[in-house]
Amino acid sequence: MADGNPLAGASQPAIDKDPSFRVATKLIERLKVEVERAAK
Amino acid sequence: MQQRASNHVAACAVLYSHGYFAPAEALCRTAVEAILNLYYFSLGDTCDLVLQYFKSYICVERKQNKHWATNVERSEYPEEAKQVHRKRIAAKERALSHYERVVTEAFLQINRNYAAVSETFPGIFDRFNAIGKEVSYRTVYAALCSQAHNDAEDLLNDFVHAVMQIRGAREVQAFENENFALYMVLTVVFFLIEAFAMYLAKYFDVLEQFKPLLNDALVEVQEVGKRIPLPEIDHG
């Protein structure tokens, strides 16, 4: 988290519980897949 | 260019996920600028636009070097320190000239004339305008610049809450800050998908393929947007 040690939790995302944030990360992954598919 | 834009967006999500909301917004601005270029380069002749982008950079850097040299000469630095700066400026000038020669020759092979291209690359607003997103410049981009420039907004919010001592106001503000950052992260994800679709559509038949992705991103942007309340201002 942003409080205290700035690197604490750097390897473990603190708030991936928000469903909309999970959608955001999934969208980034899906975009990567679509771009690779388009370039083939 | 695509990789750079994608990396910036991924880093925005990383910052958000670790609770760095204001830094996530600041980086969203950089992401928007990278995505804007990808989008802008999909308009017209991409090679000409990229050549203009390179030439503009070289010209701007040369002007910066002149200002750098002027400021060094006017400074009260000792002669020895000034000499170090002069050497650095000369080295940068040589590097720019080398890059200019390489770019000129490389683009000549695809029939592009470096000398004939404008040395001015359109500013941010003009690029937003060119892709038909002037309103986004006034809203999304302006909000992100405010955070990137360290404007007084966040500090002012804290100050007012401390003075007014309204119960729960800090929690409401924290909720709004977190959700506004998420709204911006999702907005840049949507913008990245749209820019990729526009760029790739120049070369491949991808628009149908990208539609579900764009639609899902838009739905989520709108969903998170609903969490950010319009202020009910009571000045009484």
Contacts between the chains, C-beta under 8 A, distances in Angstrom:
chain1	res1	chain2	res2	distance
A	1	B	18	6.8
A	1	B	19	4.4
A	2	B	18	7.2
A	2	B	19	4.4
A	2	B	20	5.2
A	2	B	21	7.7
A	3	B	19	7.8
A	9	B	18	6.1
A	10	B	18	6.7
A	13	B	14	7.7
A	13	B	17	3.8
A	13	B	18	6.4
A	14	B	17	6.5
A	14	B	18	5.4
A	14	B	19	5.2
A	15	B	16	7.6
A	15	B	17	5.9
A	15	B	18	7.9
A	15	B	19	6.4
A	16	B	17	5.8
A	18	B	182	6.7
A	20	B	182	6.1
A	20	B	186	6.8
A	20	B	220	5.6
A	20	B	223	6.2
A	20	B	224	5.0
A	21	B	13	7.5
A	21	B	16	6.8
A	21	B	17	6.7
A	21	B	182	6.0
A	21	B	185	7.5
A	23	B	186	7.7
A	23	B	216	7.3
A	23	B	220	4.7
A	24	B	13	5.9
A	24	B	182	7.5
A	24	B	185	5.6
A	24	B	186	5.2
A	24	B	189	5.3
A	24	B	220	7.0
A	25	B	13	5.9
A	27	B	189	5.1
A	27	B	193	6.9
A	27	B	213	6.8
A	27	B	216	6.5
A	27	B	217	5.3
A	27	B	220	7.4
A	28	B	6	7.7
A	28	B	9	6.5
A	28	B	10	6.0
A	28	B	13	6.6
A	28	B	189	6.2
A	28	B	192	8.0
A	30	B	213	5.7
A	30	B	216	8.0
A	31	B	6	7.7
A	31	B	189	7.8
A	31	B	192	6.7
A	31	B	193	5.4
A	31	B	196	6.4
A	31	B	213	6.4
A	32	B	6	7.4
A	34	B	196	7.8
A	34	B	206	7.5
A	34	B	209	6.1
A	34	B	210	6.3
A	34	B	213	6.1
A	35	B	2	7.4
A	35	B	196	5.9
A	35	B	200	7.1
A	37	B	209	7.3
A	38	B	200	5.0
A	38	B	204	5.0
A	38	B	206	4.7
A	38	B	209	6.8
A	39	B	200	7.9
A	39	B	204	7.7
